[in-house]
Amino acid sequence: MKILRGVAPARINDLGGWTDTWFAGFGSVLSVSVQPGIECLLVVEDTGDISKGGVAIKIKTTGESFYVDPNELTFKKNPIIEAVIFSEGVPKDFHTEISVRSAMPFGAGTGTSASLAVALLGTLRKLKSADCSPASLWREAHRIETEVLGLESGIQDQICASYGGICFIEIPQYPDAKISRVSLPEEIVKNLDRTLLLVFLGSAHQSSEVHTRVIEKLKSEGLDTPEIETLRKTAFKGLQALLLGDLELYGSVMIENNEAQRSLHPELIPKEADLVIEIAKRNDALGWKVNGAGGSGGSMTVLLPDEPQTIEDFKKEINELGLTDKRAMGIRIVETKLDPDGFRVEFVSEENI
């Protein structure tokens, strides 16, 4: 028996999101990698009986479990997992078990589909001593989502899941990318860890119809629409603010990005997000931004002053909102921690599962 554990972070506060796509053509994104992300536990066992070959899959977060035959994949039970198995393969004539878990809410809009693809892909590659470098992982994970599954996907989620840290991603022409890990003084990193908060908006992210309308608008108006131009600039503005250690400026860029998304389509900023923004303003927040492409549900990032009482007051008010206001049921704080490492994988013993 061989047991491996692979972990890939999620991402929040993606300044410049939407510009890492084929329909934007070029752009730049500044994203922050965080835990909780996705953990994959891979158990491969020689049963001595080739009839028992196959893959048992357990989604610990939801309690879901099912079996797939790697030779007859339908991409209907869990498309990401099945597509990674299709592309990377599993050991023949062995029983394979894949367990997936995450404390990140389902559908939070924090790139967890990409995190799952990277975590499972890297773990399967480690098993056969194949290339697990960040550059190799993000490109293959992106190819799996766009070519194998035919999904719309920018490139930032796979990059953040693979590299970790704060990533400044320049896209000269989709899907090419120049990736820089942003190095900041320890004091600034600790400040961000305390003050950059994730708020789940109460329901899973669902906005394919809105996204389709936005994509059609961008295709018809060309690459230089004012909203996309604004978004392209926010990543660089956010980078400069962080390098200067100016978190007030960083927060103002978050707000600028959020409103540029709203200009693309009003429904990209859900009503629940505006309820959170009201509370953020009352607590002197420096900035706020809906995570990912936006739309109904999902999550948003709020940047608060580095004042313990203000942070606690904001958390309390958000959690009370989600429990007492019918317009905002389920809204809550998700505890996160900055992830400096990106994807990592290790062999583990049965005792450490």
N, C-alpha and C positions, 0 to 999 in steps of 0.2 A: 504494500500500500504506500502511495505517495500523497502527501497533503500539502497544498500550497495556499497561502493567503495573499491576495492582491488587493490593494486599496488605491482608489483614485479620488481626488477632491471634486467638489462642485465649484461653481463660480457665481459671484455676485457682482453687482455694481459695474456692469459692462458698459463703460462710456464708449460711445461710437458704435454700439451694436446696430445692426442692419447694414453696416457698410462692409461687412465681411462676407457678403453674399454675391452670387453670380449676377443678380439683377442690379446691384449697386456698382459692380465692376471693379472698383478699387476703394480703399479707405484705410482706416486705422481703428484699433480697439484697445482700450486699457481695461483689463479685468482683474479681479481679486479672487484668488483660489482659497476655498475654505473647507474645513470639515464641520459637520459630517458630510461625507461624500458617499461613495459606494464601496462596499467590501464584498469581494468574491472569495468564497472558500471552495477550492477544487480538490476533490478526493478521487484518486484513480486507483482501482484495485484489480489485480489479476485474480479472477474468480476460478480459473481453470476450466471454465465452461463457456465456449464462444457464443452459445445461445443467450447468454446474459449480457452480452455487449450492448451498449446503448448509453443514454444520458438521462439521469433523474435530476430534475430541477426543482429547487425549493426557494420560494420567495419569502424569506423570513418575515419581512415587513408586513405582508398581507396575509400570511398563512397559506398562500397558494402553493400547490405542488403538482407536478405533472411529469410525464415521460416523453422523450422525443427519440425517434430513430434518426440518427445522423444521415442515413441513406434516403430518408423519405421526409424531409423537412417541409412544412407547409407555411412557415412564417406567420402563423395565426395565433399560436399559444403565447409566445413572447417574441415578437419579431426581432428585437435587438439581439437577444441571446441566440436565437436560431440562426440569424444571419452571421454572427461571429463563428458559430460552430460550422456553418456551411463554408465560410471562407478559410478558417484556420484549421479545421478538423479536430478530431479527438482520437486518442489512441484506439486502434482497432482491437477487437476481441478483449477489451477491458471494460469493466463496469465503471462508469464515470458519474460522479455526483457533483452538481454545481449548486451551491447555496449562496444566495444574494441577500444582503441586509443593508439597511440605511436608516438613520434617524432623521434624514431629510424628508419632509412631507412629500407625498406623491404629487407630482404636477406642480411643484413650487416655481417652475420657470428658472431653475438654477443650473440647467445643463446636465441633469443627471442621466439622461439617455446616453449622452456622449461619455459620461463618467462610467456608466455600465459597460459600454462598448470597449473603452480603454482598459478598464479593470479586468474584464474577462479575456480580452485579446492578449494583454500582457501576461496574464497568468498562464494561459495555454502556451504562449511562446516560451515562457520560462521553463515549463515542463519539458520541452524538447530542445532547450538551450538555443533558441532562435533569437533574433534581434529584438531587444526590448527597449531600445533607445527612444527617447521622447519624440524625435523627429519621425522615426519609423511608425510609432504607435499612432500618433495623431493623423498622419496621412492615411493609414489603412483604416482606422476607425471612421474617418470622414468618408472614405470610398465606400465602406460597407453601408453607411446610412444613405448616401446619395445614389450609388450605382446598384448595389444589391437590393436595397429596399425601395429605392426611388423616392426618397423623402427630400423635402426642402431642408437644407442645412447650411448655415454659415460655417466658418472654420474655427471660430474662437473657442467654442466649448471643448472640442477635442484637444486643442492646444493647451488650454488651462488644465484639463484633466491629466494631461501627460507631463507638463512642465511644472505645475504648481507655482506658488509665489504670486507676485504681481507681474502680470505679463503685458508688455507693450507690443502690440502686433501690428505691423505695417503690411498692408496688402497692396502691392504695386499693380497686380492684376490677378483677380480671383482665378484659381485657388492658391496662388503662390503667396508665401508669407516670409517676412523677416521678423524673427521673434527675439525680443530682448527681455531678460528677467531684470526687473527693476530693483536695484540695490538701494536701500534706505537706511539711515541711522537707526540703531536699535530703539532709541527713544520714540521715533515716529512710528515704527512698526508696533511697539507696545501700545501706543496711543490709539492707533487704528484698531488693534485687537479689542480694546476696551469700548471704543466709541462707534464703530461701524456695526450696526445692528440689522439683523434680518427679521422682517415681519411677514409671516405667512398670511395671505389675504382670505383664508377661510375655505377655499375650494381649489380643486385642481385646475391648472391652466388649460383653458379651452378657447381657442380663437382662430381656428383654421380659416373660417369664412372671412373674418376681418383681415387676416394676413393675406388671403387671396386678393381681396380688394386693394390692399396697399401695394402688393406686388404688381397688379395690373396697372395701377396708377403710375408707379415708377417706370414700368416698361414703356408706357405711352408718353411720359413726360421726359424721358431721357435720364442720363446719369447726373445731371447738374441741377436737379431740383433744389430749391433753397433749404428744405428740411434735411436732405441728405448732405448737403454742403455743411450745414451746421453740425450734424452728427459727426462728419469726418473730422471736424476741428476739435470736438470736445475731448477726444482721446489725447491729443497732443497738449491741450490746455490742462487736462487733469494730470498728465505726466509732469509738466512744468511745475504745477502747484505742489505735487508731492516732492519733487526734487528740491524745491525751495522750502519745504517743510511748512507750507502755508495751507493748513487744513480748512480755513475759512474760504479760501479761494477754491480749493478742491470741492467743498460743499456747494459753492455757487455754480460750479461746472456741472455737478450732478443735477441741479435744478434746471439748468439750461438744457441739458440732455433730455430730461423728463418732458419738458415743454415742447422740445423739437419732436419727440415721439407723439405727443398729443396733436401736434400740427399735422403729422402724417395721417392720423385718423383719430378722432376724439375717443373712440372706443378702445384704443390701445392703452389708455389710462382708465382703469375701471373705477366705478363709484367707490368701492371699498378703499382704493388707494387714496382717494381724496379725503376720506374720513381719517385715515392715518396721517395724512399731511396736516390736517387741522390740529391733531394732537402734537405732531412734530413741531409745528409753529409755536404752540403754547409752551413747549419745553425748550424753546430757543435752539432748535436744531439748525445745524449748519447747512445741511443738504438732504435731499431725498431723490430716489429714482426707482421706477418700476424695473424689475429685473427682466432680462431677456427681451423678447420682441414685444411684450406687453399684450394686453387683451384681458378677457375675463379671468378672474382667479389669479393664481400664481403668487408672487411675493414682491416685496420691494425692500430696498436698502435705505436706511436712515443713518445719517452721520450726526452725532450729538456732541456737545461740548464735553471736554474731559473733566466732568464734575460728577463724582459718584452719586450724589443725591439726585441730580437731574436725570441721570441714566436710570436709576431705580424708579423714579417717579414716572418716567416715560414707559418703562416696562410694565409697571403696575396699571397705568391707564390703558395701555394697549390690551393687556390681558383681560381687564374688566370690560372693555368695549366688546371683545369677542364673546363674552359670557352673557352680556346684558342687553345688547342692542340688536334688534332683529335684522337691521340692515347689515350687520357685520358679524354674524354668527360664525364662530370658528377662527376668527382673526387672533393671532397669538405671536409671541416672540419665539423664534427658534434660536437656541443658543448655538453659536458658531465660534470657531477658532481659526485664525489664519493658517493656511497650510503652505509651508515653505518648500515642500519636497516633491509634490506631484506624485505620479504613479510610483508605487514601490511594491515589491513582492518578495516573499520568503517561504522557504519550506518550514513546516511546523510539525510538531508531534501531536499524537492523538490527545495527550493530556492538555495541550494548549489550544484546542479547538474552542 
